[in-house]
Amino acid sequence: MARIPDAFIDELLARSDIVEIVGARVPLKRQGKEYAARCPFHDERSASFTVSQTKQFYHCFGCGAHGTALSFLMQYDRLEFLDAVEELARRVGMEVPRDTAQRNANPETRDLYGAMADAADFFRQQLARSDKARTYVAQRGIAADILERYAIGYAPDGFNALRDALGSSPQRMQLLERGGLFSKNDKGHVYDKFRDRLMFPIHDRRGRVIAFGGRVIDPEDSPKYLNSPETALFHKGRELYGLWQARQANQKLDRLIVVEGYMDVVALAQYGVSQAVATLGTATTPDHAELLFRNAPDVFFCFDGDRAGRAAAWKALESVLPRMKDGRQALFLFLPDGEDPDSLVRKEGVAGFDARLRQATPLSEFFYASLSVDVNLGSLDGKARLAERCKPLLAQIPEGAFGDLMQQRLT
C-alpha cells in the first residue's frame, strides 16, 4: 500500500487553520492565546478541551484526546484517514495525488461502496422498465431531469429481484447484506429488503451512495417510507438526504431548508428551490445541526403546524441552540393544515414558497412563545417560572451578541 508522502501531509496541515475547522463544529471561547470548549469526545460540565492556533493542536485535559486538524476530522466526523485528508485538501485547494489516493483506499470499504452504486444502477434500470413505476412518477409530476439529478429508481415487486441480479457470488451477497439491502426471516432465508417501492439513493458528502429510502407506490402498503438500516457506511442521525445535490446545484449555499420527506425535497428542487434537505426518519440531531450550519448560515425548519410538527420543531431548536454562533440564523416555517412543501410549491409556485420563508418565525420568537405558553407573565410567580425554564437552555448558547440579546429579552 502506497503511503501519502509526509511532505504532502505537512503542507496540508500548514495551510489548514485548526481553530476554523474545530470552531465550525464545536462552540469555542477565546481564553488568552488559546480557545476552549467542553470536550466533544466525552461528557463534561467544565471546558477542559483547548485548541491552540499557534501550535495548530487540540488537547483535552479530561479524556486525553489530542491531535491535529487531521485527527480531529477523523475523530469528530468519523472519517477514515484518506477521507479526512481529502476533506482538508478540498478546503485549502490542494489535490491528493490520485495514484496514492487509490492505493490507500480500504479495499473492503471500496467494494462496499461499489456494491451500493451497483444497486442504485439496478434500481434506475428497473424504473425505466416498469410501467407501474413510470405511471406513478408521472402522476406525482416528477420531471426527467429531477429523476436524473436524484438518481431515483424502482425496487421491483418480489423477494429476489435484487438478489438474483447482483448476488452473483457469496462475496457479493455478503456486501449487499452489509449494505442493508437484504432482510432475513426466522428460518434464516435472505430476501430483498426493498420491494415495489420508489427508491431514493442517499449520498455522502463525496457523492457516493451509502443507503436508500424507499416510498410505497401502492397506498395500501406500509410503512409509507422505509430506510436502510444503520451500516458501516450509513448512520441516519448524521446524514441529510439531498445535501449532496444541494451542494452541487449551488456554488455557495446561503440557506438550507429542512423538510420531512424525500418527495418534499424532490418537489422543491423541481420548482427551483434547490436548497432543501430531509432528515432520514429521525428527529433533528445535534450532528444534523452541525452539518446544516457547516454548509449554510441560515437554516429553515419546515414542519406541519400541528402538535407533532411543533414537537419536531422544538427538538430541532434544542439541537441548534448550542450552535447559534453569531452570524447564524435558525427559523421555523409551520405549514397550513393538510399541506406539505410538495403540495404547497405546486399550488403557489416558488415565489409563494419564498414569501412564506420570508415570514418564518425566528428561533428567538419560537423559543419564548413555546416556553411561556402556560405562564402568567402578569404575575411575579409566572415570571419566575419562565426564568427557571429558560436559564438552562440559554446557558447553552455560545458567547456573543445572540446570547446577550436572548438574555436581555428574558430580563
Number of C-alpha atoms within 10 A of each C-alpha: 9 11 9 17 11 9 9 16 16 10 12 22 19 11 15 18 19 23 21 13 17 17 18 17 19 21 20 23 18 12 11 7 9 16 19 23 20 20 22 15 14 10 10 13 7 11 16 16 23 23 27 17 15 11 10 16 19 24 18 21 12 16 14 13 17 17 16 19 24 24 20 20 22 17 18 14 15 12 16 14 17 19 18 20 25 17 17 24 20 12 12 13 10 16 14 20 11 9 10 15 17 15 13 15 16 13 11 10 13 11 14 22 20 17 24 24 16 16 25 25 15 18 23 21 15 18 22 12 13 14 11 14 21 18 12 15 18 11 9 12 12 16 13 12 10 14 17 11 14 21 17 24 26 28 28 23 12 12 17 17 18 22 19 12 11 15 18 10 9 9 11 16 19 14 21 24 22 18 24 23 23 22 14 12 8 6 6 8 9 17 20 22 19 29 21 19 24 24 28 27 27 26 21 19 13 10 12 16 24 25 28 25 22 25 25 19 19 12 9 8 12 11 11 13 17 18 22 22 16 14 14 11 18 20 14 21 17 18 23 22 28 27 25 18 19 21 15 14 15 11 8 11 16 12 19 24 23 26 24 24 20 25 18 21 26 25 24 25 24 21 15 12 21 24 23 29 28 25 21 24 14 11 17 25 20 20 17 21 23 18 18 23 22 13 18 17 18 17 23 22 26 24 23 22 17 13 9 11 16 17 15 18 25 19 15 21 23 17 19 27 21 20 21 23 23 13 10 14 20 23 22 25 22 20 17 12 9 10 14 19 23 21 14 19 23 16 11 12 15 18 13 14 18 14 11 13 18 11 11 17 17 14 21 16 12 16 18 15 11 11 14 17 10 10 14 13 14 8 10 9 12 15 16 13 16 19 17 11 12 18 12 10 13 17 13 16 19 21 17 13 12 18 19 13 12 17 15 9 10 13 8
